Amino acid sequence: MDMASRPYRSVLYIPGSKDRALEKARTLPIDAIIFDLEDAVAPAEKVGARATLKTALETSYGNRTRIVRINGLDTEWGEDDAKAAADMDCDAVLLPKVESTEQLDRLAALVDKPLWAMMETPKGMLAAAEIAAHPKLAGMVMGTNDLAKELNSRFRADRLPMMPGIGLCLLAAKAHDVVIVDGVFNAFKDEEGLKFECDQGRDMGMDGKTLIHPAQVDVANAAFAPSEAEIDLAKRQIAAFEETVAQGGGVAVVDGKIVENLHVDTARKTLAKADAIAALAE
């Protein structure tokens, strides 16, 4: 399963310096892991974290996508992080605070792996289209905590202040067939609030949610997976449309609603995603 077609319902941040957390991640029903060398690692531990993470990645994480987040290339650790990540058994390297394609060019010169970009500043939002078009870019991660700080916005459950930026990144990702996952929900004990934000992101078109705690995994997995009702509808739409086409028609009707080519395409994607999720569990 290639990176683009695999599910990204739940993407959990794990500190690259913590052996216990690195081991626990192998047991969690998560689609992807961001092994963090940046915010989750104290300055005094950053150099040692590279070796700790490299050793952990030598043991399998199953079907989970393994993404290493390095420190920014403008920091004292970033370039050495990138060189270390180049030798790690990971699927992608994630760069924080991406605001230009030049930053990705610099990283690509150090790492021959797919690149992911943290989208977390106003400059990043305004450059989203160019960033998503970079030939090495495979994924975008919304950094909504940093974005809120940069905007000086107030917290709102509906995230209205951040919607222009989130929308720009979402449009860019979809235009260039790049994976995009939503920002974290900080109140990890607030399951209702998490579900609201997951549903909001899924309704917008996000591929999944970044998470800060294992307690958030089940909610995210449920929100970003096709429901039984959606799977059933997809199957009925495809069957009805194929029957209509076989009879010389071009438009079917299911549950009182018109079904055309575009609806069938969406239905097929729904079933493919359900199959991919099932394959991860095998």
Buried (B, 14 or more C-beta within 10 A) or exposed (E): EEBEEBBBBBBBBBBBBBEEBBEEBBEBEBBBBBBBBBBBBEEEBBBEBBEBBBEBBEEEBEBBBBBBBBBBBEBEBBBBBBEBBBEBEBBBBBBBBBBBBEBBEBBBEBBEBBBBBBBBBEEBBEBBBEBBEBEBBBBBBBBBBBBBEBBEBEEEEEBEBBBEBBBBBBBBBEEBEBBBBBBBBEEBEEBEBBBBBBBBBBEEEBBBBBBBBBEBBEBBBBBBBBEEEBBEBBEBBBBBBEEBBEEEEEEBEBEEEEBEEEBBEEBEEBBEBBEBBEEBEE
